[in-house]
Amino acid sequence: MNALVNDKGIEAFGRFEALTIDHRADQDAVWYAMHAQPRPCFSPGLLADIAAFQDRVEALVRDGQMNISYLVLHSRVPGVFNLGGDLNLFRQHIEAGDRAGLRTYAKACIDVLYANAIHLHLPITTISLVQGSALGGGFEAALSSSVVIAEKGAEMGLPEILFNLFPGMGAYSLLSRKLDARRAEALITAGRLYTAEELFEMGVVDVLAEPGEGEAAVDRYIKLHQRAANGRRAITRVREYLNPLTYEELIDIAEIWVDAALNLTPRDLRLMGKLVGAQNRLKATPPPVAEPRPSSSLTLV
């Protein structure tokens, strides 16, 4: 377990099983790294940790206890940002016809994604640093940040269409705002991995870094942003005003996802099981923070 301890020796954020917190006071930034067990996916435990962390950040800032201007989401799992939804849990709920279980999980995902997308209703810039694979919900999580920084060779994609489903926790909403509906659907239905370089050319990735240089790229971005932070955040507010993302939109789309999930066939579930196996092979053993994370490939089917 990891906890952030401030200069006064008081635990500022509490303790988490699936997150490591790093306060970088010189940047007014808090970096939080995912390392869910036993699979590097959005397990209920990881989702609960992120929700609690977000609540604590909001309280610290609103109460004036800490200056936080940047939140950086990244991973401590070698070669993996996040492999997405807890497919093993999905399959259990689907096989049991458990609509309530699927709804509960979808809501937990949307709660943390929406909070990040609206930067906790605070003047905070959210950043995702992608090093390695970001699939399904992992890709959605990265997209929910104001800025996506990715290392060359990192791979991102939405494999859900391969087992006859779609990514229901924000992918369409977020991609259609970064691109447009036509290109968002093309990416969602492609069923393939895209490199960070390809996504940078599309405009999905905002900053491209050399392999192993992702953290340095985030540092540079923050320094540049700080020079005109007031103006840049105002521009973000304008963009969000013109094309707002609502919680209701995300919840309604998640309900469509639940309906679609309950319509999956045994063949679809077997294909989903192959991706569960891939998640199981990538164990969430955190390396030292300073070590670069190699990019990795993942066979979807």
Order of alpha helices (4+ residues) and beta strands (2+ residues): beta-beta-beta-beta-alpha-beta-beta-alpha-alpha-beta-beta-alpha-beta-beta-alpha-alpha-beta-alpha-beta-alpha-alpha-alpha-alpha
